[in-house]
Amino acid sequence: MEKLIFQHQNLKEKIEQIKNNAADETINPRLIAQELAEFWSLLNEHLKLENDIFYPSIIKKLEEKNMDTSKTQKFFEEMKDIEAGIKVFLDNYHSETAISEKVEDLKKDLDKIISALDFRISSEEDGVYMYWTL
């Protein structure tokens, strides 16, 4: 659990760093592309742990206690929708050229991604992570 929360913090810090660098008047597309690649690497590592180990373990724990898992499974699917949106964002800004050509869009989209990421993280940490202690 602590590892997931630590990863959340790293993801939030990295995306804020990207936002700050994108806000510079002399934006450096190479730096932003590199930071987005680093963010993707961190996110991918986190999602593997969460989607492949944590989420299935939660469902198993609930089932072992004969608890209804339908809402929890629906929640996990909603979290995957957020994940898909973040992947689309990363695909849209995967190169220096894409970043250079769409600087203003990048700035707007970063705000949306940060909101989505914050929502996912708070939903997990304030909600479903509590199931781990069952």
PyMOL commands that set and color helices and strands:
alter all, ss='L'
color gray80, all
select helices_A, chain A and resi 2-23+29-64+70-92+96-101+103-126+128-133
alter helices_A, ss='H'
color red, helices_A
deselect
rebuild
show_as cartoon
